[in-house]
Amino acid sequence: MELRNCPVCGKLFVYTVRNLCPECAKKDEENFEKVRQYLYDVPQATLEEIAEKNRRSRKECSGIFKRRPAYAEKEQPEHSEL
């Protein structure tokens, strides 16, 4: 059992898979879902639009896809050609 401090809130937690305490991991997952849903609804959105509409910084929004590269590659909605 390895104890670590959460890099977001500083709280001590038992490290399992993610380097976040359970509370911050839950918030991170909720933020990811909001951004993912926005991209599903507006697939042509720019990083600036995503950040503005989700009240996140550009860095936070781009970090979401760095932490979840499988989404960036596989789960993006398909675009139909007109």
C-alpha positions in Angstrom: 0.0 0.0 0.0 1.5 3.3 -1.2 0.5 6.6 0.3 0.7 9.8 -1.8 -0.4 13.4 -1.7 -2.9 14.4 -4.3 -1.2 16.9 -6.7 -4.5 18.9 -7.0 -5.7 19.3 -3.4 -2.7 18.0 -1.4 -4.8 15.4 0.5 -3.1 12.1 1.5 -4.6 9.1 -0.2 -3.8 5.4 -1.0 -2.4 5.3 -4.5 -4.0 2.7 -6.8 -4.1 3.5 -10.5 -4.5 7.3 -10.8 -2.4 9.9 -9.1 -5.4 11.7 -7.7 -7.4 11.3 -4.5 -10.9 9.8 -5.0 -12.6 13.3 -4.7 -10.3 14.9 -7.3 -10.6 11.9 -9.6 -14.4 12.1 -9.5 -14.2 15.9 -10.3 -11.7 15.1 -13.1 -14.1 12.5 -14.6 -17.0 14.8 -14.4 -15.0 17.5 -16.2 -14.0 15.0 -18.9 -17.7 13.9 -19.4 -18.7 17.6 -19.8 -16.0 18.3 -22.4 -16.7 15.0 -24.2 -20.4 15.7 -24.4 -19.7 19.2 -25.7 -17.4 17.8 -28.4 -20.1 15.3 -29.3 -22.6 18.1 -29.7 -20.2 20.5 -31.4 -17.6 18.4 -33.2 -16.0 21.3 -35.0 -15.4 23.3 -31.8 -12.0 24.9 -31.3 -10.0 24.6 -28.1 -10.9 28.1 -27.2 -14.6 27.4 -27.6 -14.4 24.2 -25.6 -12.6 26.0 -22.8 -15.0 29.0 -22.8 -18.2 26.9 -22.9 -17.0 24.5 -20.2 -15.4 27.2 -18.0 -12.0 25.5 -18.1 -8.6 26.8 -19.2 -7.2 25.8 -22.5 -4.5 23.9 -20.7 -7.1 21.9 -18.7 -9.1 21.0 -21.9 -6.0 19.9 -23.8 -4.8 17.9 -20.8 -8.0 15.9 -20.9 -7.0 14.4 -24.2 -3.4 13.9 -23.2 -4.6 11.8 -20.3 -7.1 9.9 -22.4 -5.5 9.4 -25.8 -7.9 6.5 -26.6 -10.8 9.0 -26.7 -9.0 11.4 -28.9 -8.3 8.6 -31.4 -11.4 6.4 -31.2 -14.5 8.1 -29.8 -14.7 11.3 -31.8 -18.0 11.5 -33.7 -17.8 10.8 -37.4 -18.2 13.8 -39.8 -20.4 13.3 -42.8 -19.4 15.0 -46.0 -22.1 17.2 -47.6 
